């Protein structure tokens, strides 16, 4: 199982790194956008009758700032035009997140517990790595002796690859990637990303050094956050679980975009099918229709 954990983390990290290259541009206001165009400032929403699997319910409300849509299997999408009025995008989005997770309270509580466990595991891992650095010199001196023993310790060196194992612990070094295990825990570092996994708690945490990506997975539930760099708002939030909440939801989340200073367009999604039948992608398309990519 530990070998499988190492392999899973390494492959996941490699796959995560396959599509990270994006083109860069600088807008007239100096904002650096990674492969994006400048977002538009709008006063009212564009709410087509249909888009993809979504069908609008009634007319736009609140002076053209709110539209509601229905989707397959009872999915619900609401499109909002939000004026920041001096507040920050994060504070404005916190209200939407709180309303969404209220529909999946058990999953939200589970993910908060998993995040706390992940933080504790990361602290333990940092301490273990510090101890490992101190012990590495001793390990080098003892290599000849240990290799003659029961095979509890082993080192493999190939061009560009170093693998060291000692009992239940192992480290793998490949250019651009490092994998360290400590018992049933593993950490993968690749580029600006870190993946922390714990076999015992069935939890995996993925994060980037610039906080643009955060994924917490525990059992059959996951919480995903993405944020594009730059002063404009480009944020995605998803909470999903195989088990339905009391309200029947298996996925809730939002897509939010808007120029610096606002207003921002937010599409909230509630779906009873974890695969969501493309509803989330259609919600993103609604946002793109209004403010751009």
Secondary structure, DSSP 4 states (H G I P E B T S, - for coil): -HHHHHHHHHHHHHHHGGG----EEE-TTS-EEES-PPPPP-SS----SEETTEEE-SS-BTTTTEEEEE-GGG-EEEEEEE--TTS-HHHHHHHHHHHHHGGGHHHHHHHHHHHHHHHHHHHHHHHHHHHHHHHHHHHHHHHHHHHTTTSSEEEEEETTEEEEEETTEEEEEETTEEEEEETTEEEEEETTEEEEEETTTTEEEEEETTSSEEEEEETTEEEEEEE-SSSSEEEEEEEEESS--TT--SEEEEEEEE-TT--EEEEEEEESSTTGGGHHHHHHHHHHHHH--
